[in-house]
Amino acid sequence: MDTPDQRAGRERLDAIVAERLQGAPVDQGRMFSTIGWRTGGKVFAFVAGDGTLIVKVPEARVQELVQSGAGDPMSIRERTMREWVGIPPDGDWEPLVVEAHAFLAV
């Protein structure tokens, strides 16, 4: 069951995808027990239960975002995912959603 933070985040993410990726080949699918946005069958963005945006970007970009304080590395069961980063609910999501889509749309 979605949390209120996750529902709010998903609405925000959906609005970004509708506005910025209009006409792009995207659809929704399951990722880590939630719904995420995909391109070419690969998930590029989803919202975690706490409302954090999770995006897939190159490993070097993850490191940049973490070092700048803009994001946190995503971990699953003590394993850090090298190409996934979490952006807090008050972060600048729009450019990162577009960037994540472009990373997987190649």
C-alpha positions in Angstrom: 0.0 0.0 0.0 1.3 3.4 -0.9 2.1 6.0 1.8 0.8 9.5 1.5 4.3 10.8 0.8 4.7 8.2 -2.0 1.4 9.1 -3.6 2.3 12.8 -3.5 5.7 12.0 -5.0 4.2 9.8 -7.7 1.8 12.6 -8.7 4.7 15.0 -9.0 6.8 12.5 -11.0 3.8 11.8 -13.3 3.4 15.5 -14.0 7.1 15.9 -14.8 6.9 12.9 -17.2 3.7 14.2 -18.9 5.2 17.7 -19.3 8.8 17.0 -20.1 8.7 13.6 -21.9 5.5 14.2 -23.9 5.7 12.0 -27.0 8.7 10.0 -25.7 8.3 6.2 -25.7 7.6 5.8 -22.0 5.3 3.6 -20.0 4.8 2.4 -16.4 5.9 -0.9 -14.9 6.8 -2.5 -11.6 10.1 -1.8 -9.8 11.0 -2.7 -6.2 7.3 -3.3 -5.3 6.2 0.0 -6.7 5.3 1.5 -10.1 8.0 3.3 -12.0 8.5 5.0 -15.4 10.2 3.0 -18.1 11.7 3.5 -21.5 12.6 0.5 -23.7 11.4 -1.8 -20.9 13.9 -0.3 -18.4 12.8 1.7 -15.3 14.4 5.1 -15.1 12.5 6.7 -12.3 10.2 5.8 -9.4 9.2 7.1 -6.0 10.1 5.4 -2.7 7.7 5.0 0.2 9.1 8.1 1.9 8.5 10.3 -1.1 12.1 10.2 -2.3 12.6 10.2 -6.1 14.8 7.4 -7.2 16.5 7.7 -10.7 18.9 5.7 -12.7 21.9 7.7 -13.9 25.5 6.9 -14.7 27.7 6.0 -11.7 29.8 9.1 -12.0 26.7 11.2 -11.9 25.5 9.4 -8.8 28.8 10.3 -7.1 28.5 13.9 -8.1 24.9 14.2 -6.7 26.0 12.5 -3.5 29.1 14.6 -3.1 27.1 17.8 -3.7 24.5 16.9 -1.1 21.7 16.8 -3.7 21.1 13.1 -3.3 21.8 9.9 -1.4 23.0 6.6 -2.8 20.3 3.9 -3.0 20.9 0.7 -1.0 19.0 -2.5 -0.9 19.8 -4.9 2.0 23.2 -3.2 2.6 24.1 -3.3 -1.1 24.7 0.1 -2.7 23.3 0.3 -6.2 25.9 2.1 -8.2 23.6 3.7 -10.8 20.7 4.6 -8.6 20.4 7.8 -6.5 17.6 9.1 -4.2 16.6 12.7 -4.5 14.6 14.1 -1.5 11.0 15.3 -1.9 12.1 19.0 -1.8 14.9 18.4 -4.4 15.0 19.6 -8.0 13.4 16.5 -9.7 12.7 17.7 -13.2 16.2 17.8 -14.7 17.1 14.5 -13.1 14.0 12.7 -14.5 14.8 14.0 -18.0 18.5 13.0 -17.5 17.6 9.5 -16.3 15.3 9.0 -19.2 18.0 10.1 -21.6 20.5 7.7 -20.0 18.3 4.7 -20.7 16.8 5.9 -24.0 20.1 5.5 -25.8 
